[in-house]
Amino acid sequence: MFNKILIANRGEIACRVAATARRLGMRSVAVYSDADASAKHVAACDEAVHIGGSAPKDSYLRWERIIEAAKATGAQAIHPGYGFLSENDAFANACADAGIAFIGPPASAILAMGLKAESKQLMEKAGVPLVPGYHGRDQDPALLQREADRIGYPALIKASAGGGGKGMRVVEKSEDFAAALASCQREAINSFGSDAVLIEKYVQRPRHIEIQVFGDTQGNCVYLFERDCSVQRRHQKVLEEAPAPGMTPELRAQMGAAAVAAAKAVNYVGAGTVEFIVEQPPEGGMRFYFMEMNTRLQVEHPVTEAITGLDLVEWQLRVASGEPLPLKQEDLRIHGHAIEARICAETPDNNFLPATGTLTVYGKPACTAFERGTVRVDDGVREGDTISPFYDSMVAKLIVHGATREEALSRLDAALAETRIVGLSTNVQFLRHVVNSHSFAQADLDTALIPREAAALFNQDKVGQPLAVAAAVAQTLLTERALEGADPFSRRDGWRAHGITVRRFDFEYQGETLLAYLSYLHDGALQLAIGGVSGALAFDALPSQGTHDSGVRMDLRFNGQRQTVQTWQVDENVHIFCALGATQIVEIDALAHAGETAHEGGRLTAPMPGKVVSFAVKAGDAVKKGQALAVMEAMKMEHTIAAPADGTVDELLYAPGDQVNEGAELLKLAVA
């Protein structure tokens, strides 16, 4: 075994690898960029080396600097994590040339499986089932168009060197192919340095099921069962679970054997994942096709660890040091059910637009050392950290395990309900909606689950206006009580000798401005009126629980509901959490906003920090509502800016390639 390893990554996976290294008695070395100088993964390792600027191309993709850091610190091996250099055969070769062990497969296996077209040709020779498609070297756009027309629509364009949902487009009809191809190639060359693509039949009602494989240097190879990753947005995974619901022992054995055959075809060593598209024909049953092989550890590996009781990072370290696999195929067993939810900084109700900001509050559900039947959180952030535009939007992974799928589902919903994040938008509530949706609860799974269940997943107000207003008013009163002095003249309870005091509150909730009136009654009771809703308001402060309980916690009663509510106020925004869900309400200071005018029309601004990729219009062009105007890139994804109304373009304020801040005006539009 190694004495010291360098972790060529950041965030939660770097923290994850460091934890196993420490448990095994190994020292670990972190690398970090300018943006990550104070990051959690830096503190998690025994040593740390600065390797460059904030952008990945200036730091985490500079493999020569990483190898220099390994040499300087005496690291015997490099763990690449996932993403960045984890599937870079040149980096694996460079490690070997430097006499440093690469904790991953041989460069030849990475190369063979890294290019999707060539890998599918290899799998065809190995007898692994393939989706009908075009995997050739000729990348002439006209030829690609003809091949898509031959295969039939919907067709899938996929970057040959891609992964993580990037460089991938579904095309519904022939006339949309050229534009989709151009966009796919732009994203592919930015993410992977190659614009080569392949074309495939887009399988209807597909499930995404992958098999975890492991090989060693003695020629042994096993599969550690499957994970279902069908719930996706923008071709990126949202929820992953193991084992796959509805999987029969016979199909599991067939897919496992195919995955091992795929791995052995390239003499695979270490952890890898063979991904399959599984078709669900109307007549029943399931047919599987090879999609790709990820020659690294996957983001969702913790669900496999949960159902097998194994530490896959430990297996990686042992295999990379020359040891044989710890177990044989017949020794592996499935225990219970596990689900992983990816908590991301994004706004699901706004097309999953990435979000940046500071984790003003970051409260996690109660966790223990990960044993069966518990909750686990893998993250690379702490309260007070900033989510920047330079890297992936994932904040944390929440993993639960139960004896059954139903038990795991219940535990996941409860853990999400306990999660507290203030300071930026996240998908936590969206995840709860997915977990409680009919399709997911009944294991009616395919990659279209999110659009199919859209009515139950997006723009959901589970808390409701009356409870949100009552919580904001109660928080204000509790805060005022805490600030009151001992003398009766400093009290703000509305008492007066004659008549009833009525106090007005101004709010904005879900885009609607509203008024609330609080009446102080002579018996000390409170009456709250919000539009057509009126009732007694009562609340009691509750003691804090845990280190992340810095907000106001109360037992709230209003309008026939009783909830334990926790609130945080940041400027005018009141963040509200309860068992029903989470929401925000703006408490407006009427004096502070006096004299403000409505927002100027005709301005199109950047929805997040990022880079301008292209403009689809020029000054003087007439445009229609919904027409694409510009493309931005942030957090490794492209985002299209569309016209909000018919009009004429007055001026373009930036050029392609320019970096812009959130809120920057991109162009001027004269609305018709």
N, C-alpha and C positions, 0 to 999 in steps of 0.2 A: 504493500500500500504506500501511497505518497505521504510525505511529511508536510508538504506545502503545495497548495494549488492557487492559481490566479483565476478569478471569475471575470470573464470578458463580457460583462453585461451590466445591467442596472435594475433598479426597481425590485419588484417582489421575487422574481426568479433568482436574482443575485442574493437576496436575503435567504431564500429557500435553500440554495446550495450551501451557503455559509453555515446554516444551522446544522445540516447533516455533517459537514466537514468538522465542525466543532464537536459534535457528538462522537465522531470517530477518532478524535484526537489530532486532526489535521489543522494546520494553520492556513488561513485564507488571506488573499490579497484582493482588494477591490481596485477597480479603475473608475475614474469619474471625469465628467466634462465640467465646463464652467458652470452650467446650470445646476449640476448635481453636487457642487462642492460641499453642501451641508446635508446631503441626502441620507436616508436611513440605511441604505446598503453600504455606504462608506463607513458608518459607525458599526455595522454588523460584522465587519471583517477585522482581522488583526492588523492589517496594514492597508494603505491606500496610495494610489499613484494617479496624479493628474495627467490626462492624455490629450487635452485640447478643448476646442470651442464647443458651444452648446449644440450646434447642429450635428446629427449623427455622422455626416461625412467628414466632419472636423475632429471627431473623437472616436466613438464606438465602432466606426467602420475603418479606422486607420490601423490595420492589423500590424503594420510594422512597429508602431508605437506600443501596441499591446505586447508584442513579443519582446521588445526592449524592456518593458516593465517587468515581464516574467524573469528575464535574465538578471535584471538589476536586483530583484528581490529574492532570487534563488528558488522561484517556483518550479516544481518539476513537471507540472501539468497545467493545462488551461481548460476550464469548463466554459463553453460558449453560451450556455443558457439556450434561449430560443430567440428567433429574430436576429437582426444584425449579422454577425459572421457565422452563425451556427450551421448554415448550409452552404458555406463557401469553400469549395474544394481547394482553391489557391491558398486560403488561410490554413487549412488542414495540412497541406503540403509544406507550407512555410514553418509550421510548428515542428513537423518531422525533421526538416532541414536544420532547425535550430536545436535539435535534440530535446525537444519538449513534447511530452505526450499530449495528444489532442483527445479530450474526453468526449468522444463521438466516433462515428464510423470512419473507415478509411476514405481518403479523398476519392478513390475510384468509385466507391458506392455513392458518395454525394454527387459526383459528376453524372453517374449513370441515371440516378433518380431525379436529379435536379432539373433537367430539361424534360418537360412533360411529354413532348412528342416522342423523343427517343426512348423514354422510360416505357411508354405504352407499346412501342414496337418490341422492346425487350420483354414486357409482360405477355405479349401475344405469343412470343416464342416459348415462354414458360407455361403456357396453357391457362393463364389467368384471364377470366372473362373481361371484355372491354366494351365500353359504350361505342356505338357507331359514330365515326367522326373522321376528321382530316388531321393528321399529325405530321405532315410532310415539311420539308425544309423550304420549299418555294413559298415565299411570303408576298408574292405579287397580289395587291389588293383585289384585282379583277379575278384572279384564281380563287382567292379566299371567298369572294362573293359567290362564285359559281359553286364552290364546295358547300357553302351554307345553303344555297338554293337546292342543291342535290340532296343534302341530308334532310332538309325540311325545317319548317319553323313551328314553334320557337326553337332557336339555335343558341348555343352558348359560345361566346368568344372568351378565351382564357389565355392570359399571359403564360407562355411556355415555361418561363423561369419564375413564375409567381407563387403566391401563397397568401394566406390571411385575408382572402377576399379581394385583394387588390389586383387591378388589371383584369377585371372580369365583368362582362356585360351579357345580359340576356336580350336577344333581339327577337321581337315578335313578328316582324314582316320584312320582306326583302328591301323595301325602300328605306328602312331605318339602318341597314347594315353599315353603310359607309361611315356615317357619323359615329356610330357605336364603335367601330373598329378604330377610328382615329383617336377617340377618347381613351379607349382601352390601351392603345399603344403608348400614348402620352404618359398615362399613369404607370405603365409597365416599365418604361425606360427611366422614369424618375425613381421608382422603387427598387428596380432590379438591374438596371443598366442594359437591358435588352428589350426590344419591342417585338420580338418573335411571339406569335400566338398560335393556338390550335383551335379548331372548330369541332364542336360535338353536338350530338342530339341533346336537347334539353329534356331530360326525363320528367314525365308528368307524375305528380304526387310522390316525389322522391324522398327517401330518408337518407340521412348522412350518417352512416355507421362506420366506425373505424376500429381497427384491431391493433392493440399494443403488442409489439414484438420485441424480443431481446435476443441478441446473438453474442457469442464469445469468441475468443481467438482459437479455441479448440474445435470450432466447427459446429457447436451446439446452437440450437435456436428454438425458442418456445414462444407461444403467444399467451399473453396475460388477459385474455378475454376481450370484450368489446365495450365501446362507449357509443351512445347515441348522441349525436350533435346536430340534430335536425332543426332545432329552434335557432334561427339565424335572422339577422338584419344586415342588409347590404353584403350578403354572402359571408358575414362574420358571425361567429358563434355567440350565442347569448346564454343558453343553458346547456349543460352537458350532463349526462347521467350514465351510470353503469349498474347493472347490466342493461342492455337495450330491451325495453318493453316488447313483449311478444316474440322474443327470440326463442326458437326451439333448439334443443340440444343438437339436432341434426344439422340445422343451418349454422349454428355456432361452430361446429366441427368443420363444416365445409369452408366457411369464411376463414377460420383459423388456419386451416391447411393451406388455403390459397395465399394468405398473408405470409406464412412461413416460406412457401415456395418463392414468393416475390423477394423476400429477404435473402434467401439462399442463392437466388439467381445473381446477386451482386456481392456475394460473400460478406454479408452484413455483420457488423460488430457493434454492440451497444444498444441503446434504446432507439426505437423507431416506431412509426405509426403508418400502417397501410390503410388508406382511406377508400371506402367503397360508396358508390351511389346504389341505393337499394330501391328497386322499383316495386310498387304495390299495385299489381294489375287488378282490375275489377273482379276477376274470377277468383281472387284470393291468392294467398301465398306471397312469397317475396323472391325477387331475382336480383342478384348483386353483380355489379360491374366495378372493375378497378378504376379508381379515379386518379390517385397519386400516392406517393410515399413521402412522408415528411421524415427526413433523416436527422432527427433531433428529438429531444424531449418536448412533449406538447404542453400547452398552457393547462389543459384539462387533466394532466396526469394524476392530480390528487384523488379523483374519483376511483381510479384504478387502485391506488394505494389503499383507499378506504375499504374496498370490497375484497382485497387480497391480504390486507394487513402487512404489506411490504413497503419498504422505502426504495423507490425507483432511483433516486439520486445515489443512494448507497450502492445499488446494483451497478450504476454507471461507473462509479469510482473503482469498484472491485474489478469489473471487466476491463476497464482501461489500464489497470495495473497488471493485467495478465491472468487474473484468477478466472476459474470456470464459473458458469452460472450457478448461483446458490441452490437452485431447485430444478428438478426435471418437470416435464409437462404433466406427468401423472401426479405430481405432488401439489399442483396448484388447484385451489378451490375458490368458489365465489361465496361470500358471506354478506347477506343483506343487500341493501340498495343505497347508492350514494348519488347526490346531485350537486353540481357546481353552478353558481350564478356569478357572472362577471359584472361587477359594479363599475360602471364607466361614468366619466365626466362628460355628459351629453344631455341634450334635450329631446327626448323621444317624440314629444308632441310637435316638434319643429323639425321633422325629418331626421332625427338623431343628430342634430348639429352638435359638433364637439364644443365643450365648454372649458374655459380656463379660469383660474382664480385660486384663492387661498382657502385651505381647509380650516376655516375659522373654528368649526366644531367638527370633530371626527370621533364619534362614539360607536364602538363595535359591540355586537352581541356577546353575551358571556361565552367564553371559550375555555376549553381545557386542553391538555395534551391530547393529540388526536387519537382517540380510541373509538371503537365501534359504538355508535349511538350518541355521538357528540357533535359539536359544531366547531368548525375550524375556519380561521381567516388567514389567508396568505396575502400580504401586502408589502409595499415598499415605501409607504408614506407614514407620516405622523401628523398629529394635530398641529396646525400652523404652517405646514408645508404648502408649497405652491404647485399646482398642476399647470405645466407650461405647454406651449404649442409645439414644442420640439419633438415630443415622443408620443407614444400610444396613449389613448384616453383612459385606459383601464386604471382604476383606483385600487381595487382589491378583488380577490376571489373569495367568495363565501361558499364553503363546502359543508354539507350535512350528510349524515349517515343514519340509517334506520334499519330495523329488521325487515321492513317491507317498503315498497314504493310509497304507499299511503302515509306511513309513519315519517318517511323522509320528506315528503311534500309538506306535511304539517309542521315539521321542525324547520324547514326552510322558510315558510311563510312567517313563522314566529320570529326567526332570526332576522329576517328583513325588516319586520315591524320594530325590532329593537335597534336597528341601525340609525344613527343620527349623523347627518352630514349637512353642514351649513357653510355657505361661502361660495358655492357654485352649484349649478344644476347637475343632477345625476339621474340615473335610470332606476333607482331603488323602487319607487312606486310602480313604475312600469313592470319591473320584474315580479312584483306582487300580483299585478293584474294577470300576467302570463301564467304564473303558478296556479292562480285560482280560476283560470279560463276553463271552459268546458273541454276544449280539445286537449289541453295539456293534462288536466286532471284525469281524463279518460284514456290518456296515452294514444290519442288519435293524432299521430305525429307525421309531419312532412315538412319540407323546407318552406312551404307557403303558409305555415301556421299563423305567423304574425299578420300578414295581410288578410287571411281568412277570418281571423278573430279581431280585426281592427276596431270594430264597433265597441268591443268590450275592453280594449287595451289602451286606446288613445283618448285624450281629453276627458278623463274620468275624474269627477269631483266626489270622492268618497267621504270627505269630511263634511262638506256642505257649508254654505254661506252662514246660516245661523250659528253653528258651532264655532266656525272660524272667528266670527265677530265677537261672540261671547268670550272666547279664549283671549283675544287681543284686549278686550276691555278688562277682563279679570287680571291679565298680566299687568296692565297699566295701574290698576288699583293696588295690586300687591307690591309693585315697585314703589308706588307713592307711600304706602304704609311703612315700608322699610326705611324711607327717608324722613318720615315724620319725627318731630321732636316730642319731648315729654309733655309740653304745655298744651292745653286744649286749643289754643289759637293757631297752632301749626297743623292741626288735623284737617284732612281734605275729604271728610266723610259726608259732606253736603248737609250737615245738620243746620237747621234754622228754627227759630222760635215759632214762626207762623208760615204756613204753606209748605209746598213740596219743591225741593230743588230738582231741576231737570238739567242734565248735562249732555251736551251734544258731542258726538264723535264722528269724524269724517274718515271714510275708508275707500280704498280701491281694491276690489277683489275680482280676479279673473277678468280684468279689463273693464269692469263696471264700477262706477262711482256710486257710493251709497252712504246714507246717514243712519246713525244709531242714536237712540235717546235713552239715557240712563236716569231713572227716577229714584231719588233717595227717600224712602218712606219713613214715617215717624217711628215705626217700631224697629228700625234698623235694617229692614229688608230692602232689597234692590229689585227694581223692575226694569227690564231691558226690552226696548221695542226696536225692531229692525224691519222696516217695510210693513208687511202684513203679519209678521211674527212678533208676538209679545209674550213675555212670561217672566217668572221669578228667576233671578240670577243668584246663584250661591256657589261659593268656592272656598276651599281651604288649602293653604300651602302644605306641601308634603316635604318630608326630609329628603335630602340629596341621596342618590344611590350611585356609587362608583366614582371613578376619577373624572369621567366625562360628563358629569351632571351639573355643569355650571349654569345652566339655564334656570328658568322658573318652572317648578314642578308643582302641579295642583290637582286636587279632586274637584272637577267642574260639573255643575248641574245646571242645565238649561234646556227648555223646550222638550221636556220628556226624556232627555238623554243624560247619562252620567258617564263621564269618561275621565280616566287619568290622562292628563294632558301635560306636555312639556313644551315650553316655548323659549325661543331666543330672539332678541331684537337686535338687528344690525341696521343702524341708521333708522329709516322709517319702515323697514321690512321686518315683519314679525313672522318667524318661522314656527310652525305648529306641528307637533307630532302626537299621535295617539294611536290606539289600536286600529282605528278605521283607516288610517293612512297618514299622509303628511301633506301640508299645503303652506302657502304663504299669503299674507295679507299686508297691504300697505296702509299704515296709519298716517293720515295726511295732517300736517300742521298747516291749517288754513292761512295763518299769518305769514308763514315762511314762503308760501306759494302765491301770495297776493301779487297781482300784476304780471304773472307769467302768461305767455301767449302760446297758442297751439304750435306744434312742431311744424317746421317748414316742409311743404310738400315738394315732390319732384326730386328728392335726394335718394340715392341708392348707396348704402353704406356696407362696409365689410362686417359680416355677422360674427367674425372671430379673427384673431391675429393669424396671418398667413401670407402666402405668396400669390400674386396675380399670375395665373397661368396664361390666360388669353382673353381677348375681347371678341365677341361675335358680331359686333356692330362698330360703326364709326360715326363721327359727328355728322349730323344732318340726316341720319337714317330714321325713317318712320318705323315704329315697332308696335306690336300688338301685345295686349295683356297676356302674361305667361310665357312670352318669347324669351329664349335664353339670351342674356346680354354679356355675361362674363363668367369665367371659371376661376375659382380660387382653390388652392391646395393648403390644407392644414391637417396636422395629426395623421399624415400619410394618406389622406383621402381627398378626392376632388369634390367640390361643391359648386353647383351651378346657381348663379344669381339671375333671377328672372324679372321681367318687367311687371310692376304691380298694376299697371294700367296702360291703355293705348297712349302713345305720345311720340315725341321726336327727341332724339339724342342731341343735346346741346354741346357737350364737351366730355372727353375722356380725361380723367385727372391723373391716371397712372399708366405705366407701360407694362407689358408682360415681363415677368421676372422680378418686379418690384415687391419688396416686403411691405406689408401694411399692418397697422394696428387695428384692433377691434373698434368699429364705429367710424373708421376713415371713409370719407366720401369717395366712391370709386368713379362715378360719372354723374353728370347732370342730365335730367330727363324733363322735358317740357310736357306736362300731362295734357292730353287733348281735352 
